[in-house]
Amino acid sequence: MTDTNHPGENALDKDKGRTIAVSDETFVFSTVQVPGRKVTGAQIAKAAGREPVEDYALLLNLPSGEIETLRPDEEIDLAAKAVERFFVIRSGESFRFVVDHLSLEWPLKSIPGKHIKFLVNAGDDKELVQEHENAPAKVIGDDDPVHLDAPGVERLKTRPRNVTVIYNHKEFTLERRVYSTEELFAAFSVPTGYKLDLIEHDGEFRELKPGGKLPVREGMEFASHPPRGQSS
């Protein structure tokens, strides 16, 4: 077997078989050959050397990023589904979760953030966020586990890792995070001795105090000025 994340074209003739990519929970894929374009979950598991089939959860990863469970006796048309990537994982459980309104299933109680991003085709320019009612959004790091066995359906979303803000009518791209006032001075190259203001939604100017902290979000506006009583 050759390790790969993408099996490429199904170059084999349908009468001779087709090539698909199969992984377990490690997300290390290997290419295997199955009998044809229409195969059962059991045939996929056996082709990957996972037996007895009844001990494993079989999942297909659709091009949209969605994950669906495949029963051992259920037949799938590989060409019609346009799917080439499968997971065969030892488990008898299933946990549902949602990312960006995509419905997913996973047979283990937790999954790292980087694997969720892989499933939904989110690149390095995106970050994964876990939202809870009445609580700040939590950014999930690539190696952070997302626990799926809590009551209810876990809901997550992806968003751009960077944001665009305005400083003195010019656009700046910053990493989405909490900044100190001093870090913002450095990011905007504010002249020595000047003051830095956040322009609120109502147009009011709020001076950022030394040592202060500010979560930087998309579309924020800033301006600088010399101390009051001095000309610019």
Contacts in CASP RR format, 6 or more apart in sequence:
PFRMAT RR
TARGET T0000
AUTHOR 0000-0000-0000
METHOD contacts of the structure
MODEL  1
MTDTNHPGENALDKDKGRTIAVSDETFVFSTVQVPGRKVTGAQIAKAAGR
EPVEDYALLLNLPSGEIETLRPDEEIDLAAKAVERFFVIRSGESFRFVVD
HLSLEWPLKSIPGKHIKFLVNAGDDKELVQEHENAPAKVIGDDDPVHLDA
PGVERLKTRPRNVTVIYNHKEFTLERRVYSTEELFAAFSVPTGYKLDLIE
HDGEFRELKPGGKLPVREGMEFASHPPRGQSS
1 30 0 8 1.000
1 31 0 8 1.000
1 32 0 8 1.000
2 30 0 8 1.000
2 31 0 8 1.000
3 28 0 8 1.000
3 29 0 8 1.000
3 30 0 8 1.000
4 21 0 8 1.000
4 29 0 8 1.000
4 30 0 8 1.000
4 31 0 8 1.000
5 21 0 8 1.000
5 29 0 8 1.000
6 21 0 8 1.000
6 29 0 8 1.000
6 84 0 8 1.000
7 19 0 8 1.000
7 20 0 8 1.000
7 21 0 8 1.000
7 29 0 8 1.000
7 31 0 8 1.000
7 84 0 8 1.000
7 85 0 8 1.000
8 19 0 8 1.000
8 84 0 8 1.000
10 18 0 8 1.000
10 19 0 8 1.000
10 20 0 8 1.000
10 37 0 8 1.000
10 78 0 8 1.000
10 79 0 8 1.000
10 84 0 8 1.000
11 19 0 8 1.000
12 18 0 8 1.000
12 19 0 8 1.000
12 33 0 8 1.000
14 36 0 8 1.000
14 37 0 8 1.000
15 36 0 8 1.000
16 36 0 8 1.000
17 33 0 8 1.000
17 34 0 8 1.000
17 35 0 8 1.000
17 36 0 8 1.000
17 37 0 8 1.000
18 33 0 8 1.000
18 34 0 8 1.000
18 36 0 8 1.000
18 37 0 8 1.000
18 39 0 8 1.000
18 78 0 8 1.000
19 31 0 8 1.000
19 32 0 8 1.000
19 33 0 8 1.000
19 34 0 8 1.000
19 84 0 8 1.000
20 31 0 8 1.000
20 32 0 8 1.000
20 34 0 8 1.000
20 44 0 8 1.000
20 47 0 8 1.000
20 78 0 8 1.000
20 84 0 8 1.000
20 85 0 8 1.000
20 86 0 8 1.000
21 29 0 8 1.000
21 30 0 8 1.000
21 31 0 8 1.000
21 32 0 8 1.000
21 84 0 8 1.000
21 85 0 8 1.000
21 86 0 8 1.000
22 29 0 8 1.000
22 30 0 8 1.000
22 31 0 8 1.000
22 32 0 8 1.000
22 44 0 8 1.000
22 47 0 8 1.000
22 48 0 8 1.000
22 85 0 8 1.000
22 86 0 8 1.000
22 87 0 8 1.000
22 88 0 8 1.000
23 29 0 8 1.000
23 30 0 8 1.000
23 85 0 8 1.000
23 86 0 8 1.000
23 87 0 8 1.000
23 88 0 8 1.000
24 87 0 8 1.000
24 88 0 8 1.000
24 89 0 8 1.000
24 90 0 8 1.000
25 87 0 8 1.000
25 89 0 8 1.000
25 108 0 8 1.000
25 111 0 8 1.000
27 115 0 8 1.000
27 118 0 8 1.000
29 85 0 8 1.000
30 48 0 8 1.000
32 44 0 8 1.000
32 47 0 8 1.000
32 48 0 8 1.000
33 47 0 8 1.000
34 43 0 8 1.000
34 44 0 8 1.000
34 47 0 8 1.000
34 78 0 8 1.000
35 43 0 8 1.000
36 78 0 8 1.000
37 77 0 8 1.000
37 78 0 8 1.000
37 79 0 8 1.000
38 75 0 8 1.000
38 76 0 8 1.000
38 77 0 8 1.000
38 78 0 8 1.000
39 75 0 8 1.000
39 76 0 8 1.000
39 78 0 8 1.000
40 72 0 8 1.000
40 73 0 8 1.000
40 74 0 8 1.000
40 75 0 8 1.000
40 76 0 8 1.000
41 53 0 8 1.000
41 58 0 8 1.000
41 70 0 8 1.000
41 71 0 8 1.000
41 72 0 8 1.000
41 73 0 8 1.000
41 74 0 8 1.000
41 75 0 8 1.000
41 76 0 8 1.000
42 53 0 8 1.000
42 72 0 8 1.000
42 73 0 8 1.000
44 58 0 8 1.000
44 70 0 8 1.000
44 86 0 8 1.000
44 88 0 8 1.000
45 51 0 8 1.000
45 53 0 8 1.000
45 56 0 8 1.000
45 58 0 8 1.000
45 72 0 8 1.000
45 88 0 8 1.000
46 53 0 8 1.000
48 86 0 8 1.000
48 88 0 8 1.000
50 56 0 8 1.000
50 88 0 8 1.000
50 90 0 8 1.000
53 72 0 8 1.000
54 72 0 8 1.000
55 90 0 8 1.000
55 92 0 8 1.000
56 88 0 8 1.000
56 89 0 8 1.000
56 90 0 8 1.000
56 91 0 8 1.000
57 69 0 8 1.000
57 87 0 8 1.000
57 88 0 8 1.000
57 89 0 8 1.000
57 90 0 8 1.000
57 91 0 8 1.000
57 92 0 8 1.000
57 93 0 8 1.000
57 94 0 8 1.000
57 107 0 8 1.000
58 69 0 8 1.000
58 70 0 8 1.000
58 71 0 8 1.000
58 72 0 8 1.000
58 86 0 8 1.000
58 87 0 8 1.000
58 88 0 8 1.000
59 67 0 8 1.000
59 68 0 8 1.000
59 69 0 8 1.000
59 70 0 8 1.000
59 86 0 8 1.000
59 87 0 8 1.000
59 88 0 8 1.000
59 89 0 8 1.000
59 105 0 8 1.000
59 106 0 8 1.000
59 107 0 8 1.000
60 67 0 8 1.000
60 68 0 8 1.000
60 70 0 8 1.000
60 76 0 8 1.000
60 81 0 8 1.000
60 83 0 8 1.000
60 85 0 8 1.000
60 86 0 8 1.000
60 87 0 8 1.000
61 67 0 8 1.000
61 83 0 8 1.000
61 85 0 8 1.000
61 86 0 8 1.000
61 87 0 8 1.000
61 119 0 8 1.000
62 68 0 8 1.000
62 81 0 8 1.000
62 82 0 8 1.000
62 83 0 8 1.000
63 82 0 8 1.000
63 83 0 8 1.000
64 102 0 8 1.000
65 102 0 8 1.000
65 104 0 8 1.000
65 119 0 8 1.000
65 120 0 8 1.000
65 121 0 8 1.000
66 102 0 8 1.000
66 103 0 8 1.000
66 104 0 8 1.000
67 87 0 8 1.000
67 103 0 8 1.000
67 104 0 8 1.000
67 105 0 8 1.000
67 106 0 8 1.000
67 119 0 8 1.000
68 105 0 8 1.000
69 94 0 8 1.000
69 105 0 8 1.000
70 76 0 8 1.000
70 86 0 8 1.000
76 83 0 8 1.000
78 84 0 8 1.000
89 107 0 8 1.000
89 108 0 8 1.000
91 107 0 8 1.000
91 108 0 8 1.000
92 107 0 8 1.000
93 107 0 8 1.000
93 108 0 8 1.000
93 109 0 8 1.000
94 105 0 8 1.000
94 106 0 8 1.000
94 107 0 8 1.000
95 105 0 8 1.000
95 106 0 8 1.000
95 107 0 8 1.000
95 108 0 8 1.000
95 109 0 8 1.000
95 148 0 8 1.000
95 149 0 8 1.000
95 154 0 8 1.000
96 103 0 8 1.000
96 104 0 8 1.000
96 105 0 8 1.000
96 148 0 8 1.000
96 153 0 8 1.000
97 104 0 8 1.000
97 105 0 8 1.000
97 106 0 8 1.000
97 146 0 8 1.000
97 148 0 8 1.000
97 153 0 8 1.000
97 154 0 8 1.000
97 155 0 8 1.000
97 156 0 8 1.000
98 104 0 8 1.000
98 153 0 8 1.000
98 154 0 8 1.000
98 155 0 8 1.000
98 156 0 8 1.000
99 116 0 8 1.000
99 119 0 8 1.000
99 120 0 8 1.000
99 128 0 8 1.000
99 155 0 8 1.000
99 156 0 8 1.000
99 157 0 8 1.000
99 158 0 8 1.000
100 120 0 8 1.000
100 156 0 8 1.000
100 157 0 8 1.000
100 158 0 8 1.000
102 120 0 8 1.000
104 116 0 8 1.000
104 119 0 8 1.000
104 120 0 8 1.000
106 148 0 8 1.000
108 148 0 8 1.000
109 147 0 8 1.000
109 148 0 8 1.000
109 149 0 8 1.000
110 145 0 8 1.000
110 146 0 8 1.000
110 147 0 8 1.000
110 148 0 8 1.000
110 149 0 8 1.000
111 145 0 8 1.000
111 146 0 8 1.000
111 148 0 8 1.000
112 142 0 8 1.000
112 143 0 8 1.000
112 144 0 8 1.000
112 145 0 8 1.000
112 146 0 8 1.000
113 128 0 8 1.000
113 140 0 8 1.000
113 141 0 8 1.000
113 142 0 8 1.000
113 143 0 8 1.000
113 144 0 8 1.000
113 145 0 8 1.000
113 146 0 8 1.000
114 141 0 8 1.000
114 142 0 8 1.000
114 143 0 8 1.000
116 128 0 8 1.000
116 140 0 8 1.000
116 146 0 8 1.000
116 156 0 8 1.000
117 123 0 8 1.000
117 126 0 8 1.000
117 128 0 8 1.000
117 142 0 8 1.000
117 158 0 8 1.000
120 158 0 8 1.000
122 128 0 8 1.000
122 158 0 8 1.000
124 161 0 8 1.000
125 160 0 8 1.000
125 161 0 8 1.000
125 162 0 8 1.000
126 158 0 8 1.000
126 159 0 8 1.000
126 160 0 8 1.000
126 161 0 8 1.000
127 139 0 8 1.000
127 140 0 8 1.000
127 141 0 8 1.000
127 158 0 8 1.000
127 159 0 8 1.000
127 160 0 8 1.000
127 161 0 8 1.000
127 176 0 8 1.000
128 139 0 8 1.000
128 140 0 8 1.000
128 141 0 8 1.000
128 146 0 8 1.000
128 156 0 8 1.000
128 157 0 8 1.000
128 158 0 8 1.000
129 137 0 8 1.000
129 138 0 8 1.000
129 139 0 8 1.000
129 140 0 8 1.000
129 156 0 8 1.000
129 157 0 8 1.000
129 158 0 8 1.000
129 159 0 8 1.000
130 137 0 8 1.000
130 138 0 8 1.000
130 139 0 8 1.000
130 140 0 8 1.000
130 146 0 8 1.000
130 154 0 8 1.000
130 156 0 8 1.000
131 137 0 8 1.000
131 138 0 8 1.000
131 155 0 8 1.000
131 156 0 8 1.000
131 157 0 8 1.000
132 138 0 8 1.000
140 146 0 8 1.000
140 156 0 8 1.000
146 154 0 8 1.000
146 156 0 8 1.000
147 154 0 8 1.000
148 154 0 8 1.000
159 176 0 8 1.000
160 176 0 8 1.000
160 218 0 8 1.000
161 175 0 8 1.000
161 176 0 8 1.000
162 173 0 8 1.000
162 174 0 8 1.000
162 175 0 8 1.000
162 176 0 8 1.000
163 173 0 8 1.000
163 174 0 8 1.000
163 175 0 8 1.000
163 176 0 8 1.000
163 216 0 8 1.000
163 217 0 8 1.000
163 218 0 8 1.000
163 219 0 8 1.000
163 220 0 8 1.000
164 171 0 8 1.000
164 172 0 8 1.000
164 173 0 8 1.000
164 174 0 8 1.000
164 218 0 8 1.000
164 219 0 8 1.000
165 171 0 8 1.000
165 172 0 8 1.000
165 174 0 8 1.000
165 216 0 8 1.000
165 218 0 8 1.000
165 219 0 8 1.000
165 220 0 8 1.000
165 221 0 8 1.000
165 222 0 8 1.000
166 172 0 8 1.000
166 219 0 8 1.000
166 220 0 8 1.000
166 221 0 8 1.000
166 222 0 8 1.000
167 188 0 8 1.000
167 221 0 8 1.000
167 222 0 8 1.000
167 223 0 8 1.000
167 224 0 8 1.000
168 188 0 8 1.000
168 222 0 8 1.000
168 223 0 8 1.000
168 224 0 8 1.000
172 187 0 8 1.000
172 188 0 8 1.000
174 187 0 8 1.000
174 216 0 8 1.000
175 216 0 8 1.000
176 216 0 8 1.000
176 217 0 8 1.000
176 218 0 8 1.000
177 215 0 8 1.000
177 216 0 8 1.000
178 213 0 8 1.000
178 214 0 8 1.000
178 215 0 8 1.000
178 216 0 8 1.000
179 187 0 8 1.000
179 213 0 8 1.000
179 214 0 8 1.000
179 215 0 8 1.000
179 216 0 8 1.000
180 211 0 8 1.000
180 212 0 8 1.000
180 213 0 8 1.000
180 214 0 8 1.000
181 196 0 8 1.000
181 208 0 8 1.000
181 209 0 8 1.000
181 210 0 8 1.000
181 211 0 8 1.000
181 212 0 8 1.000
181 213 0 8 1.000
181 214 0 8 1.000
182 210 0 8 1.000
182 211 0 8 1.000
184 190 0 8 1.000
184 196 0 8 1.000
184 208 0 8 1.000
184 214 0 8 1.000
184 216 0 8 1.000
184 222 0 8 1.000
185 196 0 8 1.000
188 196 0 8 1.000
188 222 0 8 1.000
188 224 0 8 1.000
190 196 0 8 1.000
190 224 0 8 1.000
191 224 0 8 1.000
191 226 0 8 1.000
193 226 0 8 1.000
193 227 0 8 1.000
194 224 0 8 1.000
194 225 0 8 1.000
194 226 0 8 1.000
194 227 0 8 1.000
195 207 0 8 1.000
195 224 0 8 1.000
195 225 0 8 1.000
195 226 0 8 1.000
195 227 0 8 1.000
196 207 0 8 1.000
196 208 0 8 1.000
196 222 0 8 1.000
196 223 0 8 1.000
196 224 0 8 1.000
197 205 0 8 1.000
197 206 0 8 1.000
197 207 0 8 1.000
197 208 0 8 1.000
197 222 0 8 1.000
197 223 0 8 1.000
197 224 0 8 1.000
197 225 0 8 1.000
198 205 0 8 1.000
198 206 0 8 1.000
198 208 0 8 1.000
198 214 0 8 1.000
198 220 0 8 1.000
198 221 0 8 1.000
198 222 0 8 1.000
199 205 0 8 1.000
199 206 0 8 1.000
199 221 0 8 1.000
199 222 0 8 1.000
199 223 0 8 1.000
200 206 0 8 1.000
205 223 0 8 1.000
208 214 0 8 1.000
225 232 0 8 1.000
226 232 0 8 1.000
END
